[in-house]
């Protein structure tokens, strides 16, 4: 009787551990799938460039407000446009950084 209870207890414990591992694996995959970095799409790039044409220069904060994106996403967009040769960055870091059209 005691041995049978021990075996049942171990089975219940093992099933619990395996269930937890499975749920953790599924959650990790779902999180990884939903936390991709947003790549600039042509429509967003056009909005940025149109805004730049109107204003003459552009800041990271202006792009954040224009597109409703985070600081990191805005920086990624501006870096991408700079690397593609559409923008020129003026200043190194901080509030003094702005971008103009090439």
C-alpha angles and dihedrals in degrees: 000000000000092000091051091052090049092052092047090048091051091049092051090048092049093048089050093051093047091048090051092049091049093049091047091050092050092047092049091052092048092049092048091049093051099043100064119140112259109243117212110260122208092252092057091045090053091050090052094047093046090051089049091053090053097046103031093224135039137205133202091249091054091055091048091055095040095054101024093237135135126269091256093050091047090051091049091052093049092046090050092051091047093051091049088056098247097111138037120213118222117198129018109248143344132022095336093067117107136157133228133187118267 
